[in-house]
Amino acid sequence: MLNLNDVTVRLGGRTIIDGASARLPPKGRIGLIGRNGAGKTTLVRTITGAIEADAGSIDMPRGARLGYIAQEAPAGDRTPFETVLAADTERAALMIESETCEDPDRLGDVYERLIAIDAYTAPSRAAQILVGLGFDEDMQQRPLDSFSGGWKMRVALASLLFSQPDLLLLDEPSNHLDLEAVMWLEDFLKSYPATILLVSHERDFLNNVVDHILHLGGGKLTLYPGGYDAFERQRAERQAQIASARAKQQAEREKLQDYVARNSARASTAKQAQARAKMLAKMQPIAELIDDPTLSFGFPDPEELRPPLVTLDMAAVGYDAVPILRRLNLRLDPDDRLALLGRNGNGKTTLARLLAAQLPTMEGGMSASGKMRVGYFTQYQVEELDRDETPLQHMTIAMKGASPGAVRAQLGRFGFAGQKATTQVGKLSGGERARLALALITRDAPHMLILDEPTNHLDVDAREALIQALNAYTGAVVIVSHDRHMIEMTADRLVLVDNGTARDFDGSVDDYIAMILGKESPAKAEARGGEKKSGLDRDQLKALRQRAKAAESDLARLSAEREALDRTLADPATAGAPVGDLMKRRAELDLAVAAAEAAWLEASEAAEAIAA
């Protein structure tokens, strides 16, 4: 579908893409990954033609339609629904022509084409995409200019998905989405009928959507089969091979150097020594494995405080005397790891700001430890950094009165050592700016970290480093994130913000996802937020769900083997061959499939009975 042939791109005198080649499989779902600053967006823009390659070529089938979200969000008086419908330009033109055309022959062709492109179901498809991305019926009919930038970008994404290009290019599509919309987008992309090239740093999103990983590193491209976890295994094996080859080469280099040093001065061996010196000069070094010291997050641990840190008692909070959330009853202790769940607009950020003491309570009470310090991270802090100043200047101002050594030490915890500390913020990558913002909010060792979408600009490796740092941190953590992996690895308590309040969600992230995808009844979800189950019930429920998941996996594997065997038996090439063993295996598979199905059904029903 898409071939990149020795593509080289230079920007500002620096080589970003260096002779990169790759052949993307037709109708493949390819995840483009790489470290922050590796050139992923540059590569995508080169594919779209926004940037011209300095060398090489990019080939696509003639007439193939390429779709990519522009940097500018849509605006104006049109509604999201109208904007999405208009994205299918062929349909829009044909609909107009069908109303104005007077040539019967041409009109017949128009109607035939409208039927072929499924034009009459388009309004329904447009509405379904918008609903999936969080737009209810009322929001679909509001003018675009009444929405924030993030919601406008959702309209842009909906328009792109609706237009169904032959090559769908998505650059971090989940950055403006909540967890619910990300789950919907996963399902949509898994059934997308054409080729997808997806830039993402979310491990679970990549594992659930893509079937190939295209890795960009050092200006080169390498294509790996499978999802992100498969890529990591293959990369680890490749790195081990590189390390082994490099060690062998170094040993050979030292051997040659020793020979040259010992034999150059002797007439009898000078010729051999000269030959070995030439061999040494021609030996191309094997690239070292990249061990980036800037993958660093180090949250300073606070002094201990007695619990609770914060208590909310029937509190209400909102803006301009209008409550957004009511009946808030919540307690946070120093060792809590809490994730806020709920659709965008339900009040997660409002609750976070209340806990950070940026908003007062309107009703009820809120008590907090007088000595408690809070570090509150938002994307606005990243955007508001002065691009002309350096990390050292930012931290010196923030840590007024602190010694230069203390300022440097805090920057060093987050990878800003040496030259990085004196690089202008405008020249840092998005991930580096996010890391600087985190360094600034934790300069006084806060007792509680409140992180609102901290991963938006971080690559996969940086996200893993952040997870490790949060798990090592001894204070409390409140996190808002659409990155499921981040939530699962850092939070041991979930709070659902919904219907104008917030309550503990007594279940796992998987349970929550099942609920939002409609696989679990709202009644069960409500029950989960009320009376909590006993520890024994929770343990039984967890064990049963694990059994059901294992049985479902066995069922899928055995069914796939049976289908493959059926294809073999139906193949004309098999006719006349001895098939006794194949038929015996077919009977065994029938029994195994039935047993796996029964085990799955038994475990699922038992789990539902406990959850009810």
C-alpha positions, -999 to 999 in steps of 0.1 A, spaced: 0 0 0 28 24 9 65 21 1 92 44 15 124 41 -5 156 55 10 138 86 22 160 114 37 146 146 53 167 175 66 153 203 87 173 233 97 206 217 85 199 186 107 192 152 92 159 139 107 152 109 85 183 93 70 178 69 41 147 52 57 129 24 38 99 4 46 71 -15 28 38 -13 46 14 -42 41 -19 -35 23 -48 -30 48 -23 -33 76 -27 -15 109 8 -1 116 19 17 147 46 42 141 67 46 173 100 62 183 115 83 210 104 119 215 122 139 188 130 109 166 110 124 137 77 106 137 56 137 129 82 148 103 78 114 86 40 116 86 41 151 72 65 140 45 41 112 36 13 137 33 35 160 11 35 188 36 73 184 38 94 175 7 120 148 11 156 157 3 161 123 -12 143 90 -19 107 85 -29 73 76 -14 51 54 -35 13 48 -32 -12 32 -56 -25 56 -82 -58 71 -71 -54 61 -34 -69 86 -10 -48 97 19 -64 111 51 -47 132 78 -59 157 104 -47 192 97 -30 212 125 -59 238 125 -91 227 143 -123 233 123 -142 264 132 -172 285 122 -210 284 125 -214 248 111 -223 221 135 -202 190 142 -228 169 124 -227 191 93 -189 193 94 -186 155 95 -211 149 67 -193 175 45 -160 155 50 -171 130 24 -167 155 -5 -178 130 -32 -210 123 -14 -217 160 -8 -211 169 -45 -233 140 -57 -261 149 -34 -261 185 -48 -259 172 -83 -288 148 -77 -310 178 -69 -299 200 -98 -291 175 -126 -316 175 -156 -298 149 -178 -317 116 -171 -286 95 -181 -263 114 -159 -289 114 -131 -290 76 -133 -252 75 -129 -254 98 -99 -280 77 -81 -260 45 -89 -229 60 -74 -247 73 -43 -260 37 -37 -225 23 -43 -209 46 -17 -237 40 8 -246 76 8 -281 73 23 -269 58 55 -242 85 59 -262 106 84 -265 76 107 -228 67 103 -218 103 110 -239 105 142 -225 71 154 -189 83 150 -197 116 169 -215 97 197 -185 74 200 -162 104 204 -184 119 231 -209 142 213 -245 137 224 -274 147 202 -275 183 216 -237 188 211 -239 176 175 -262 205 167 -242 233 184 -220 256 163 -183 247 162 -172 280 177 -190 271 209 -165 243 216 -130 243 231 -100 235 210 -99 199 223 -135 192 213 -129 208 179 -101 184 173 -125 156 181 -147 169 153 -117 169 130 -110 133 140 -146 123 134 -145 139 99 -114 120 90 -129 87 102 -161 93 83 -143 100 50 -127 65 51 -95 72 32 -75 44 17 -45 53 39 -56 67 73 -28 87 91 -33 94 127 -8 113 148 -15 108 186 -53 107 180 -60 100 217 -44 131 231 -78 150 231 -99 120 241 -110 106 275 -108 69 283 -143 62 270 -136 77 236 -103 59 234 -120 26 239 -146 34 212 -118 45 188 -100 12 195 -130 -8 184 -135 14 154 -100 11 141 -98 -27 147 -125 -30 120 -113 -3 97 -113 -17 61 -82 1 48 -45 8 58 -38 27 90 -5 44 100 -9 53 136 15 74 158 8 66 194 27 62 227 0 42 245 10 6 250 -25 -9 254 -38 12 225 -11 -2 202 -15 -38 215 -52 -37 209 -52 -20 174 -21 -26 154 -7 -57 137 27 -42 129 51 -18 146 72 6 125 100 18 147 118 50 139 152 54 155 185 70 144 167 82 112 160 46 101 128 25 99 124 -11 110 91 -30 106 81 -56 132 51 -80 131 27 -79 160 17 -53 186 38 -33 210 46 -62 234 57 -83 205 79 -55 193 95 -51 228 104 -88 229 119 -87 194 138 -55 201 152 -70 233 164 -100 213 179 -77 187 197 -56 213 211 -87 229 225 -97 194 239 -62 189 256 -63 223 271 -97 216 283 -86 181 298 -54 195 316 -73 223 331 -96 197 341 -67 175 358 -49 204 378 -81 212 389 -83 176 398 -46 175 419 -50 206 436 -80 191 445 -62 159 457 -31 178 480 -53 200 494 -70 169 501 -37 151 517 -22 182 540 -52 187 550 -58 151 551 -25 132 588 -18 141 601 -52 131 611 -55 94 600 -92 92 564 -84 103 560 -48 93 540 -58 61 516 -80 81 512 -52 107 504 -27 79 478 -50 65 462 -54 99 463 -16 105 443 -12 72 418 -39 84 415 -19 117 408 14 98 381 -2 77 363 -18 106 329 -1 109 319 3 145 286 -14 155 262 12 169 260 13 206 226 6 222 209 38 231 207 43 269 191 78 272 200 94 305 172 119 300 146 91 307 146 103 342 119 111 367 128 114 404 101 126 427 115 138 461 99 120 490 80 143 515 82 141 553 55 119 569 21 134 578 -6 117 598 -36 105 579 -59 117 565 -44 142 541 -78 154 528 -114 147 538 -145 158 519 -178 157 537 -209 162 515 -189 189 497 -200 207 465 -178 225 440 -182 244 408 -178 278 391 -197 311 393 -219 298 421 -231 269 399 -221 235 415 -207 210 391 -202 182 417 -223 176 448 -224 152 477 -187 145 476 -176 122 504 -139 113 500 -109 106 521 -73 106 509 -44 91 530 -7 95 524 -3 62 507 -33 64 484 -30 58 447 -62 71 431 -74 74 395 -103 96 385 -125 80 358 -153 95 338 -160 112 305 -145 146 297 -169 173 310 -181 152 339 -160 171 364 -127 152 368 -106 183 365 -130 202 388 -125 176 415 -87 177 410 -87 214 414 -107 211 446 -82 186 460 -54 210 450 -72 238 469 -76 259 437 -113 259 441 -133 264 473 -162 242 485 -197 257 479 -214 234 504 -204 208 529 -169 206 543 -133 200 533 -105 195 558 -68 191 549 -36 188 568 -22 223 575 13 211 566 3 194 534 20 205 501 4 196 468 21 193 434 -6 199 406 3 191 370 -18 202 340 -11 206 303 -15 243 307 17 245 327 36 229 298 22 254 274 28 283 296 66 277 300 86 307 287 101 294 255 130 319 256 142 308 291 161 277 301 152 250 326 179 264 349 163 298 348 128 284 354 140 264 384 161 292 398 130 315 399 108 287 413 133 278 440 140 314 451 167 315 478 179 279 472 215 272 465 227 266 429 235 231 439 200 224 451 185 239 419 208 217 398 200 186 419 162 191 413 168 195 376 191 164 376 163 143 390 144 149 358 172 145 334 182 181 330 219 179 336 248 197 318 239 213 285 202 203 288 198 226 318 208 256 297 189 248 265 161 272 257 127 257 264 116 264 228 142 240 216 131 211 239 107 184 227 72 182 241 82 153 263 111 173 277 89 203 285 64 180 303 93 166 323 104 202 332 69 210 344 69 180 366 103 190 380 89 225 388 57 213 406 77 188 428 105 211 438 93 213 474 87 176 479 48 176 479 28 152 500 3 147 472 8 147 434 -23 155 413 -15 147 377 -40 157 350 -31 139 317 7 138 324 15 114 295 3 134 265 38 144 253 57 114 266 69 84 245 64 48 256 98 45 273 93 79 291 58 67 303 73 36 318 100 57 336 72 79 350 53 48 362 83 35 380 90 69 396 54 72 408 55 37 423 87 46 441 72 79 454 61 78 490 33 105 489 -3 102 477 -11 102 439 -43 114 422 -42 108 384 -65 117 355 -54 99 324 -68 83 292 -38 59 292 -52 26 305 -17 11 311 -8 41 332 -39 38 354 -35 0 358 2 3 368 -1 32 393 -36 33 408 -50 9 434 -82 28 439 -107 41 412 -131 69 417 -159 74 391 -169 110 384 -204 109 369 -239 122 373 -228 152 392 -209 134 420 -179 111 426 -179 77 442 -155 48 447 -157 23 418 -154 -11 433 -139 -29 403 -110 -30 380 -102 -9 349 -114 -39 328 -148 -37 346 -151 0 339 -143 -5 302 -169 -33 300 -194 -9 314 -187 20 291 -187 -3 261 -221 -15 270 -211 -50 281 -223 -46 316 -256 -32 328 -257 3 344 -275 -13 374 -244 -35 382 -222 -4 378 -244 15 402 -243 -14 427 -206 -14 425 -205 22 435 -227 16 466 -222 -11 492 -188 -27 488 -183 -64 485 -165 -84 512 -128 -91 506 -137 -128 501 -162 -119 474 -137 -97 456 -111 -125 457 -136 -150 444 -147 -126 417 -111 -119 406 -103 -157 405 -134 -165 385 -127 -137 360 -92 -150 355 -106 -185 349 -131 -171 324 -104 -152 306 -81 -182 305 -110 -204 291 -118 -177 265 -82 -177 254 -82 -215 251 -115 -214 232 -101 -189 207 -69 -209 202 -86 -242 198 -113 -228 175 -86 -213 153 -68 -246 151 -100 -264 142 -107 -239 114 -72 -243 100 -76 -281 101 -109 -278 83 -93 -257 56 -66 -284 52 -92 -312 49 -111 -292 23 -80 -285 3 -80 -305 -30 -42 -312 -25 -52 -332 6 -75 -355 -14 -61 -390 -17 -36 -385 11 -39 -405 44 -61 -383 66 -67 -406 95 -45 -386 119 -61 -354 108 -96 -367 114 -85 -380 148 -72 -346 157 -104 -330 144 -124 -351 169 -101 -342 197 -105 -305 189 -143 -309 189 -141 -322 225 -116 -296 236 -136 -267 222 -167 -280 239 -148 -283 272 -133 -248 269 -167 -234 261 -183 -251 291 -155 -239 314 -158 -203 301 -196 -204 306 -194 -218 341 -168 -192 353 -186 -163 336 -220 -172 351 -204 -177 386 -187 -143 383 -219 -126 372 -237 -141 402 -212 -126 426 -211 -93 408 -249 -90 408 
